[in-house]
Amino acid sequence: MSNAADAAETFIQSIAAGEFEAARQFLGSDFSFEGPFDTFSSAEPYLAAIRQLHAMVLGVKIKKVFADGDDVCVLYDLSTNSPAGTAFICEWMRFRGGKIASVRAVFDARPFAAAFGGA
């Protein structure tokens, strides 16, 4: 596995374990995030949102990590104690200078929207 792949996997595991300071070290100063519910243009608001949602996380089971240079794709099951249950998630991470510059998360958001009172 490449260094970027190792870093991506460790980052996901740190977030799942609630180790937000450890996770922060992987994020670059130019970090951005795009997902079904939110978009962030820096690390701090992203981590703040993740902290708020962490209470529902039971665990993460990484299924596969693909790496192509500075592009890494992590496929994992996110188990929650919410009505959404377990979700299959894909995160495409782009590294720059050894840090995560961007993350694009893709998953079926409908169970989560319903769990939070959305349509």
C-alpha contacts under 8 A as a table, 3 or more apart, distances in Angstrom:
res1	aa1	res2	aa2	distance
1	M	5	A	5.95
1	M	6	D	6.48
1	M	67	A	7.62
2	S	5	A	5.05
2	S	6	D	6.22
2	S	67	A	6.90
2	S	69	G	7.78
3	N	6	D	5.06
3	N	7	A	6.07
4	A	7	A	5.02
4	A	8	A	6.05
4	A	67	A	7.41
4	A	69	G	7.59
4	A	70	D	6.33
4	A	71	D	7.76
4	A	72	V	6.86
4	A	95	F	6.97
4	A	98	G	7.07
5	A	8	A	5.06
5	A	9	E	6.20
5	A	65	V	6.68
5	A	66	F	7.17
5	A	67	A	5.86
5	A	72	V	5.91
6	D	9	E	5.24
6	D	10	T	6.14
7	A	10	T	5.11
7	A	11	F	5.97
7	A	26	F	7.11
8	A	11	F	5.04
8	A	12	I	6.30
8	A	72	V	7.08
8	A	74	V	7.39
8	A	93	M	7.34
8	A	100	I	7.93
9	E	12	I	5.24
9	E	13	Q	6.25
9	E	62	I	7.88
9	E	65	V	7.50
9	E	74	V	7.20
10	T	13	Q	5.06
10	T	14	S	6.00
10	T	23	A	7.98
11	F	14	S	5.09
11	F	15	I	6.30
11	F	22	A	7.87
11	F	23	A	5.25
11	F	26	F	6.60
12	I	15	I	5.25
12	I	16	A	6.21
12	I	23	A	7.84
13	Q	16	A	5.03
13	Q	17	A	6.14
13	Q	60	V	7.17
14	S	17	A	5.14
14	S	18	G	6.24
14	S	19	E	4.97
14	S	20	F	6.68
14	S	22	A	6.40
14	S	23	A	5.42
15	I	18	G	5.12
15	I	19	E	5.77
15	I	20	F	5.95
15	I	23	A	6.09
15	I	50	I	7.85
16	A	19	E	7.57
16	A	54	H	7.56
16	A	57	V	6.90
16	A	59	G	6.04
16	A	60	V	6.17
17	A	59	G	7.59
18	G	51	R	7.48
18	G	54	H	6.82
19	E	22	A	5.45
19	E	23	A	6.27
20	F	23	A	4.86
20	F	24	R	6.02
20	F	47	L	7.16
20	F	51	R	7.66
21	E	24	R	5.04
21	E	25	Q	6.86
22	A	25	Q	5.74
22	A	26	F	7.72
23	A	26	F	5.75
23	A	27	L	7.39
24	R	27	L	5.46
24	R	43	A	7.57
24	R	47	L	7.84
25	Q	28	G	7.92
26	F	99	K	5.29
26	F	100	I	5.93
27	L	31	F	6.12
27	L	43	A	6.67
27	L	99	K	5.38
27	L	100	I	4.77
27	L	101	A	6.57
28	G	31	F	5.17
28	G	43	A	7.79
28	G	96	R	7.64
28	G	99	K	4.90
28	G	100	I	5.43
28	G	101	A	5.36
29	S	42	S	7.31
29	S	43	A	7.50
29	S	101	A	7.62
30	D	41	S	7.68
30	D	42	S	6.53
30	D	101	A	5.79
31	F	41	S	6.36
31	F	42	S	5.07
31	F	43	A	5.72
31	F	100	I	6.58
31	F	101	A	4.38
31	F	102	S	5.31
32	S	39	T	7.56
32	S	40	F	5.47
32	S	41	S	4.36
32	S	42	S	5.36
32	S	43	A	6.93
32	S	101	A	6.38
32	S	102	S	4.70
32	S	103	V	6.48
33	F	38	D	7.81
33	F	39	T	5.44
33	F	40	F	5.01
33	F	41	S	6.48
33	F	42	S	7.73
33	F	46	Y	7.24
33	F	102	S	5.65
33	F	103	V	4.83
33	F	104	R	5.86
33	F	105	A	7.82
34	E	38	D	6.26
34	E	39	T	4.50
34	E	40	F	6.64
34	E	103	V	6.38
34	E	104	R	4.82
34	E	105	A	6.34
35	G	38	D	5.44
35	G	39	T	6.18
35	G	104	R	5.83
35	G	105	A	4.78
35	G	106	V	6.29
36	P	105	A	7.27
36	P	106	V	6.80
36	P	107	F	7.38
36	P	109	A	6.42
37	F	109	A	7.83
40	F	43	A	7.48
40	F	45	P	6.64
40	F	46	Y	5.92
42	S	45	P	6.49
42	S	46	Y	6.82
43	A	46	Y	5.20
43	A	47	L	6.10
44	E	47	L	5.19
44	E	48	A	6.10
45	P	48	A	4.94
45	P	49	A	6.21
46	Y	49	A	5.28
46	Y	50	I	6.30
47	L	50	I	4.96
47	L	51	R	6.04
48	A	51	R	5.11
48	A	52	Q	6.43
49	A	52	Q	5.21
49	A	53	L	6.48
50	I	53	L	5.18
50	I	54	H	5.99
51	R	54	H	5.15
51	R	55	A	7.85
52	Q	55	A	7.01
53	L	56	M	6.08
53	L	57	V	7.43
54	H	57	V	5.25
56	M	80	T	5.17
56	M	81	N	5.14
56	M	82	S	6.06
57	V	78	L	7.28
57	V	79	S	6.13
57	V	80	T	4.52
57	V	81	N	6.50
58	L	78	L	7.69
58	L	79	S	5.26
58	L	80	T	4.99
58	L	81	N	6.40
59	G	78	L	6.09
59	G	79	S	5.24
59	G	80	T	7.09
60	V	76	Y	6.60
60	V	77	D	5.64
60	V	78	L	4.72
60	V	79	S	6.16
61	K	76	Y	5.50
61	K	77	D	5.16
61	K	78	L	6.73
62	I	65	V	7.71
62	I	74	V	7.27
62	I	75	L	6.13
62	I	76	Y	4.19
62	I	77	D	6.43
63	K	74	V	7.74
63	K	75	L	5.50
63	K	76	Y	5.02
63	K	77	D	7.23
64	K	74	V	6.00
64	K	75	L	5.24
64	K	76	Y	7.01
65	V	72	V	7.01
65	V	73	C	5.69
65	V	74	V	4.58
65	V	75	L	6.36
66	F	72	V	5.60
66	F	73	C	5.06
66	F	74	V	6.53
67	A	70	D	7.27
67	A	71	D	5.79
67	A	72	V	4.38
67	A	73	C	6.42
68	D	71	D	5.19
68	D	72	V	6.35
69	G	72	V	7.65
70	D	94	R	5.69
70	D	95	F	4.89
70	D	96	R	6.92
71	D	92	W	7.11
71	D	93	M	5.85
71	D	94	R	4.68
71	D	95	F	6.39
72	V	92	W	5.78
72	V	93	M	5.13
72	V	94	R	6.41
72	V	95	F	7.98
73	C	90	C	6.80
73	C	91	E	5.62
73	C	92	W	4.45
73	C	93	M	6.18
74	V	90	C	5.72
74	V	91	E	5.28
74	V	92	W	6.59
75	L	88	F	7.25
75	L	89	I	5.75
75	L	90	C	4.61
75	L	91	E	6.63
76	Y	88	F	5.79
76	Y	89	I	5.40
76	Y	90	C	6.63
77	D	86	T	6.36
77	D	87	A	5.56
77	D	88	F	4.56
77	D	89	I	6.16
78	L	86	T	5.38
78	L	87	A	5.18
78	L	88	F	6.37
78	L	89	I	7.02
79	S	85	G	6.00
79	S	86	T	4.23
79	S	87	A	6.56
80	T	83	P	7.97
80	T	84	A	7.02
80	T	85	G	5.20
80	T	86	T	5.88
81	N	84	A	7.80
81	N	85	G	6.27
82	S	85	G	5.73
82	S	115	A	6.70
83	P	111	P	7.27
83	P	112	F	7.61
83	P	115	A	5.55
84	A	87	A	7.27
84	A	111	P	4.70
84	A	112	F	5.31
84	A	114	A	7.81
84	A	115	A	6.17
87	A	107	F	7.23
87	A	108	D	7.43
88	F	107	F	6.37
88	F	108	D	7.81
89	I	105	A	6.99
89	I	106	V	5.97
89	I	107	F	4.96
90	C	105	A	5.72
90	C	106	V	5.18
90	C	107	F	6.51
91	E	103	V	6.30
91	E	104	R	5.55
91	E	105	A	4.40
91	E	106	V	6.35
92	W	102	S	7.98
92	W	103	V	5.52
92	W	104	R	5.15
92	W	105	A	6.48
93	M	100	I	6.46
93	M	101	A	7.40
93	M	102	S	5.60
93	M	103	V	4.50
93	M	104	R	6.60
94	R	100	I	5.86
94	R	101	A	5.62
94	R	102	S	5.26
94	R	103	V	6.61
95	F	98	G	5.95
95	F	99	K	5.27
95	F	100	I	4.41
95	F	101	A	5.20
95	F	102	S	7.12
96	R	99	K	5.51
96	R	100	I	6.38
96	R	101	A	5.73
100	I	103	V	7.45
108	D	111	P	7.19
109	A	112	F	5.34
109	A	113	A	6.07
110	R	113	A	5.06
110	R	114	A	6.19
110	R	119	A	7.48
111	P	114	A	5.20
111	P	115	A	6.16
112	F	115	A	4.88
112	F	116	F	6.27
113	A	116	F	5.24
113	A	117	G	6.20
113	A	118	G	4.58
113	A	119	A	6.05
114	A	117	G	5.07
114	A	118	G	5.08
114	A	119	A	5.90
115	A	118	G	7.34
